[in-house]
């Protein structure tokens, strides 16, 4: 699945991943391959992603929104 994490200033990450854990407004949640379509707000916390190649990567955000559709994930966040 493809993940893109963007802020108003820059793109933090763009690429293929195996899984991602996000700080949702009602608690953290994870997304895996072929997740159902959804939109959710995000709170301050840590995004933890596992890319297809490479090490686990962490990003701290203040808030944001995530959209999941057709195995593509877009996170619009503020740092």
N, CA, C and O atoms as a GROMACS GRO file, in nm:
protein
  316
    1UNK      N    1   0.085  -0.117   0.000
    1UNK     CA    2   0.000   0.000   0.000
    1UNK      C    3   0.089   0.122   0.000
    1UNK      O    4   0.204   0.116   0.042
    2UNK      N    5   0.035   0.233  -0.047
    2UNK     CA    6   0.113   0.356  -0.066
    2UNK      C    7   0.073   0.458   0.040
    2UNK      O    8  -0.046   0.480   0.064
    3UNK      N    9   0.172   0.522   0.102
    3UNK     CA   10   0.149   0.622   0.205
    3UNK      C   11   0.218   0.752   0.168
    3UNK      O   12   0.332   0.752   0.121
    4UNK      N   13   0.147   0.862   0.188
    4UNK     CA   14   0.205   0.995   0.172
    4UNK      C   15   0.171   1.076   0.296
    4UNK      O   16   0.054   1.088   0.333
    5UNK      N   17   0.273   1.133   0.359
    5UNK     CA   18   0.254   1.221   0.475
    5UNK      C   19   0.303   1.359   0.435
    5UNK      O   20   0.420   1.378   0.404
    6UNK      N   21   0.210   1.456   0.435
    6UNK     CA   22   0.246   1.592   0.393
    6UNK      C   23   0.206   1.693   0.501
    6UNK      O   24   0.108   1.675   0.573
    7UNK      N   25   0.286   1.800   0.508
    7UNK     CA   26   0.256   1.914   0.594
    7UNK      C   27   0.244   2.036   0.503
    7UNK      O   28   0.274   2.026   0.384
    8UNK      N   29   0.201   2.150   0.555
    8UNK     CA   30   0.196   2.268   0.469
    8UNK      C   31   0.333   2.308   0.412
    8UNK      O   32   0.341   2.372   0.308
    9UNK      N   33   0.441   2.268   0.480
    9UNK     CA   34   0.575   2.307   0.438
    9UNK      C   35   0.644   2.208   0.346
    9UNK      O   36   0.720   2.247   0.258
   10UNK      N   37   0.617   2.075   0.367
   10UNK     CA   38   0.694   1.975   0.294
   10UNK      C   39   0.627   1.838   0.298
   10UNK      O   40   0.531   1.816   0.371
   11UNK      N   41   0.680   1.748   0.218
   11UNK     CA   42   0.640   1.607   0.223
   11UNK      C   43   0.736   1.535   0.317
   11UNK      O   44   0.857   1.535   0.296
   12UNK      N   45   0.680   1.473   0.422
   12UNK     CA   46   0.762   1.401   0.519
   12UNK      C   47   0.797   1.260   0.472
   12UNK      O   48   0.907   1.211   0.497
   13UNK      N   49   0.701   1.195   0.405
   13UNK     CA   50   0.724   1.058   0.357
   13UNK      C   51   0.635   1.032   0.237
   13UNK      O   52   0.523   1.082   0.228
   14UNK      N   53   0.688   0.953   0.145
   14UNK     CA   54   0.611   0.912   0.029
   14UNK      C   55   0.668   0.779  -0.019
   14UNK      O   56   0.783   0.772  -0.060
   15UNK      N   57   0.586   0.672  -0.013
   15UNK     CA   58   0.635   0.545  -0.060
   15UNK      C   59   0.550   0.427  -0.017
   15UNK      O   60   0.448   0.443   0.050
   16UNK      N   61   0.594   0.308  -0.056
   16UNK     CA   62   0.525   0.183  -0.025
   16UNK      C   63   0.555   0.142   0.119
   16UNK      O   64   0.669   0.150   0.164
   17UNK      N   65   0.451   0.097   0.190
   17UNK     CA   66   0.467   0.053   0.328
   17UNK      C   67   0.397  -0.081   0.350
   17UNK      O   68   0.315  -0.124   0.268
   18UNK      N   69   0.430  -0.145   0.462
   18UNK     CA   70   0.361  -0.266   0.502
   18UNK      C   71   0.250  -0.235   0.602
   18UNK      O   72   0.143  -0.295   0.597
   19UNK      N   73   0.278  -0.139   0.694
   19UNK     CA   74   0.177  -0.099   0.792
   19UNK      C   75   0.212   0.037   0.849
   19UNK      O   76   0.325   0.083   0.839
   20UNK      N   77   0.110   0.100   0.911
   20UNK     CA   78   0.130   0.230   0.975
   20UNK      C   79   0.039   0.238   1.098
   20UNK      O   80  -0.073   0.187   1.096
   21UNK      N   81   0.089   0.301   1.203
   21UNK     CA   82   0.011   0.325   1.324
   21UNK      C   83  -0.003   0.476   1.340
   21UNK      O   84   0.095   0.550   1.333
   22UNK      N   85  -0.128   0.521   1.361
   22UNK     CA   86  -0.159   0.664   1.365
   22UNK      C   87  -0.225   0.704   1.497
   22UNK      O   88  -0.295   0.624   1.558
   23UNK      N   89  -0.202   0.830   1.543
   23UNK     CA   90  -0.264   0.878   1.667
   23UNK      C   91  -0.403   0.936   1.642
   23UNK      O   92  -0.417   1.057   1.627
   24UNK      N   93  -0.504   0.853   1.637
   24UNK     CA   94  -0.640   0.898   1.611
   24UNK      C   95  -0.699   0.978   1.726
   24UNK      O   96  -0.652   0.967   1.839
   25UNK      N   97  -0.801   1.056   1.698
   25UNK     CA   98  -0.867   1.137   1.800
   25UNK      C   99  -0.932   1.053   1.908
   25UNK      O  100  -0.946   1.098   2.022
   26UNK      N  101  -0.973   0.932   1.874
   26UNK     CA  102  -1.035   0.842   1.973
   26UNK      C  103  -0.940   0.732   2.018
   26UNK      O  104  -0.983   0.633   2.077
   27UNK      N  105  -0.812   0.748   1.991
   27UNK     CA  106  -0.712   0.649   2.026
   27UNK      C  107  -0.632   0.607   1.903
   27UNK      O  108  -0.677   0.626   1.791
   28UNK      N  109  -0.515   0.551   1.925
   28UNK     CA  110  -0.431   0.513   1.812
   28UNK      C  111  -0.490   0.392   1.739
   28UNK      O  112  -0.562   0.311   1.798
   29UNK      N  113  -0.459   0.382   1.611
   29UNK     CA  114  -0.508   0.272   1.530
   29UNK      C  115  -0.406   0.241   1.420
   29UNK      O  116  -0.325   0.326   1.383
   30UNK      N  117  -0.412   0.120   1.370
   30UNK     CA  118  -0.322   0.077   1.265
   30UNK      C  119  -0.393   0.050   1.135
   30UNK      O  120  -0.513   0.021   1.132
   31UNK      N  121  -0.318   0.061   1.026
   31UNK     CA  122  -0.371   0.034   0.893
   31UNK      C  123  -0.281  -0.068   0.826
   31UNK      O  124  -0.159  -0.056   0.826
   32UNK      N  125  -0.344  -0.169   0.767
   32UNK     CA  126  -0.273  -0.272   0.693
   32UNK      C  127  -0.321  -0.273   0.548
   32UNK      O  128  -0.413  -0.200   0.512
   33UNK      N  129  -0.259  -0.356   0.467
   33UNK     CA  130  -0.294  -0.368   0.326
   33UNK      C  131  -0.444  -0.394   0.308
   33UNK      O  132  -0.503  -0.474   0.381
   34UNK      N  133  -0.504  -0.329   0.210
   34UNK     CA  134  -0.646  -0.343   0.173
   34UNK      C  135  -0.744  -0.301   0.284
   34UNK      O  136  -0.852  -0.359   0.297
   35UNK      N  137  -0.705  -0.201   0.362
   35UNK     CA  138  -0.794  -0.150   0.466
   35UNK      C  139  -0.918  -0.087   0.401
   35UNK      O  140  -0.910  -0.034   0.290
   36UNK      N  141  -1.029  -0.093   0.469
   36UNK     CA  142  -1.154  -0.033   0.420
   36UNK      C  143  -1.136   0.119   0.407
   36UNK      O  144  -1.058   0.178   0.482
   37UNK      N  145  -1.208   0.182   0.313
   37UNK     CA  146  -1.201   0.328   0.300
   37UNK      C  147  -1.244   0.397   0.429
   37UNK      O  148  -1.337   0.352   0.497
   38UNK      N  149  -1.175   0.506   0.462
   38UNK     CA  150  -1.209   0.581   0.583
   38UNK      C  151  -1.144   0.718   0.581
   38UNK      O  152  -1.048   0.743   0.508
   39UNK      N  153  -1.198   0.806   0.664
   39UNK     CA  154  -1.140   0.937   0.692
   39UNK      C  155  -1.145   0.954   0.842
   39UNK      O  156  -1.246   0.923   0.905
   40UNK      N  157  -1.035   1.003   0.902
   40UNK     CA  158  -1.030   1.020   1.046
   40UNK      C  159  -0.944   1.140   1.081
   40UNK      O  160  -0.849   1.174   1.010
   41UNK      N  161  -0.979   1.206   1.191
   41UNK     CA  162  -0.895   1.314   1.242
   41UNK      C  163  -0.784   1.255   1.329
   41UNK      O  164  -0.799   1.147   1.386
   42UNK      N  165  -0.673   1.327   1.338
   42UNK     CA  166  -0.558   1.282   1.415
   42UNK      C  167  -0.524   1.384   1.522
   42UNK      O  168  -0.542   1.504   1.502
   43UNK      N  169  -0.475   1.336   1.635
   43UNK     CA  170  -0.432   1.423   1.744
   43UNK      C  171  -0.280   1.426   1.751
   43UNK      O  172  -0.212   1.357   1.674
   44UNK      N  173  -0.229   1.505   1.843
   44UNK     CA  174  -0.085   1.510   1.865
   44UNK      C  175  -0.037   1.371   1.904
   44UNK      O  176  -0.098   1.304   1.986
   45UNK      N  177   0.072   1.329   1.844
   45UNK     CA  178   0.126   1.197   1.874
   45UNK      C  179   0.228   1.155   1.771
   45UNK      O  180   0.288   1.238   1.702
   46UNK      N  181   0.247   1.026   1.763
   46UNK     CA  182   0.353   0.969   1.680
   46UNK      C  183   0.295   0.882   1.570
   46UNK      O  184   0.211   0.796   1.594
   47UNK      N  185   0.341   0.906   1.448
   47UNK     CA  186   0.311   0.817   1.336
   47UNK      C  187   0.427   0.718   1.327
   47UNK      O  188   0.544   0.757   1.317
   48UNK      N  189   0.394   0.589   1.330
   48UNK     CA  190   0.496   0.484   1.322
   48UNK      C  191   0.468   0.402   1.197
   48UNK      O  192   0.364   0.337   1.187
   49UNK      N  193   0.562   0.404   1.101
   49UNK     CA  194   0.539   0.330   0.978
   49UNK      C  195   0.649   0.229   0.953
   49UNK      O  196   0.765   0.249   0.990
   50UNK      N  197   0.609   0.120   0.889
   50UNK     CA  198   0.702   0.015   0.850
   50UNK      C  199   0.705   0.010   0.698
   50UNK      O  200   0.612  -0.039   0.635
   51UNK      N  201   0.814   0.063   0.639
   51UNK     CA  202   0.821   0.060   0.492
   51UNK      C  203   0.848  -0.081   0.441
   51UNK      O  204   0.892  -0.168   0.515
   52UNK      N  205   0.821  -0.102   0.313
   52UNK     CA  206   0.848  -0.233   0.252
   52UNK      C  207   0.997  -0.264   0.259
   52UNK      O  208   1.037  -0.379   0.276
   53UNK      N  209   1.080  -0.160   0.245
   53UNK     CA  210   1.224  -0.175   0.251
   53UNK      C  211   1.278  -0.073   0.350
   53UNK      O  212   1.249   0.046   0.338
   54UNK      N  213   1.355  -0.117   0.448
   54UNK     CA  214   1.415  -0.024   0.542
   54UNK      C  215   1.361  -0.041   0.683
   54UNK      O  216   1.285  -0.133   0.712
   55UNK      N  217   1.402   0.051   0.768
   55UNK     CA  218   1.369   0.044   0.910
   55UNK      C  219   1.240   0.118   0.942
   55UNK      O  220   1.192   0.201   0.865
   56UNK      N  221   1.184   0.084   1.058
   56UNK     CA  222   1.066   0.154   1.110
   56UNK      C  223   1.100   0.302   1.123
   56UNK      O  224   1.208   0.338   1.168
   57UNK      N  225   1.007   0.389   1.083
   57UNK     CA  226   1.027   0.533   1.086
   57UNK      C  227   0.920   0.598   1.171
   57UNK      O  228   0.803   0.558   1.167
   58UNK      N  229   0.959   0.699   1.249
   58UNK     CA  230   0.867   0.770   1.338
   58UNK      C  231   0.860   0.917   1.300
   58UNK      O  232   0.961   0.979   1.266
   59UNK      N  233   0.738   0.973   1.306
   59UNK     CA  234   0.716   1.116   1.284
   59UNK      C  235   0.626   1.167   1.394
   59UNK      O  236   0.523   1.106   1.424
   60UNK      N  237   0.662   1.280   1.456
   60UNK     CA  238   0.576   1.344   1.556
   60UNK      C  239   0.490   1.449   1.486
   60UNK      O  240   0.540   1.530   1.408
   61UNK      N  241   0.359   1.447   1.516
   61UNK     CA  242   0.268   1.547   1.459
   61UNK      C  243   0.189   1.614   1.571
   61UNK      O  244   0.177   1.561   1.681
   62UNK      N  245   0.134   1.732   1.539
   62UNK     CA  246   0.049   1.804   1.635
   62UNK      C  247  -0.099   1.774   1.610
   62UNK      O  248  -0.178   1.767   1.704
   63UNK      N  249  -0.135   1.758   1.484
   63UNK     CA  250  -0.273   1.728   1.446
   63UNK      C  251  -0.275   1.689   1.300
   63UNK      O  252  -0.174   1.697   1.230
   64UNK      N  253  -0.393   1.647   1.254
   64UNK     CA  254  -0.402   1.614   1.112
   64UNK      C  255  -0.528   1.538   1.076
   64UNK      O  256  -0.620   1.523   1.158
   65UNK      N  257  -0.530   1.492   0.952
   65UNK     CA  258  -0.642   1.415   0.896
   65UNK      C  259  -0.581   1.306   0.810
   65UNK      O  260  -0.480   1.328   0.742
   66UNK      N  261  -0.644   1.187   0.812
   66UNK     CA  262  -0.598   1.078   0.727
   66UNK      C  263  -0.714   1.032   0.639
   66UNK      O  264  -0.829   1.025   0.684
   67UNK      N  265  -0.683   1.001   0.514
   67UNK     CA  266  -0.780   0.943   0.422
   67UNK      C  267  -0.723   0.812   0.369
   67UNK      O  268  -0.607   0.807   0.327
   68UNK      N  269  -0.804   0.707   0.372
   68UNK     CA  270  -0.766   0.576   0.317
   68UNK      C  271  -0.864   0.544   0.206
   68UNK      O  272  -0.985   0.542   0.227
   69UNK      N  273  -0.812   0.518   0.085
   69UNK     CA  274  -0.897   0.487  -0.029
   69UNK      C  275  -0.816   0.410  -0.132
   69UNK      O  276  -0.708   0.453  -0.173
   70UNK      N  277  -0.867   0.295  -0.174
   70UNK     CA  278  -0.804   0.214  -0.279
   70UNK      C  279  -0.658   0.182  -0.249
   70UNK      O  280  -0.572   0.191  -0.337
   71UNK      N  281  -0.630   0.145  -0.125
   71UNK     CA  282  -0.496   0.104  -0.082
   71UNK      C  283  -0.395   0.219  -0.086
   71UNK      O  284  -0.274   0.196  -0.090
   72UNK      N  285  -0.446   0.343  -0.086
   72UNK     CA  286  -0.363   0.463  -0.077
   72UNK      C  287  -0.401   0.538   0.050
   72UNK      O  288  -0.519   0.554   0.081
   73UNK      N  289  -0.299   0.583   0.123
   73UNK     CA  290  -0.320   0.656   0.248
   73UNK      C  291  -0.257   0.793   0.233
   73UNK      O  292  -0.140   0.804   0.197
   74UNK      N  293  -0.334   0.897   0.261
   74UNK     CA  294  -0.282   1.033   0.260
   74UNK      C  295  -0.302   1.091   0.399
   74UNK      O  296  -0.414   1.094   0.450
   75UNK      N  297  -0.194   1.139   0.460
   75UNK     CA  298  -0.199   1.205   0.589
   75UNK      C  299  -0.163   1.352   0.566
   75UNK      O  300  -0.055   1.384   0.517
   76UNK      N  301  -0.256   1.441   0.604
   76UNK     CA  302  -0.232   1.584   0.603
   76UNK      C  303  -0.209   1.623   0.748
   76UNK      O  304  -0.300   1.610   0.830
   77UNK      N  305  -0.088   1.669   0.781
   77UNK     CA  306  -0.052   1.688   0.921
   77UNK      C  307   0.016   1.823   0.945
   77UNK      O  308   0.067   1.886   0.852
   78UNK      N  309   0.017   1.864   1.071
   78UNK     CA  310   0.098   1.976   1.115
   78UNK      C  311   0.202   1.922   1.213
   78UNK      O  312   0.174   1.833   1.293
   79UNK      N  313   0.322   1.977   1.204
   79UNK     CA  314   0.431   1.932   1.291
   79UNK      C  315   0.441   2.016   1.415
   79UNK      O  316   0.528   1.991   1.499
   0.00000   0.00000   0.00000
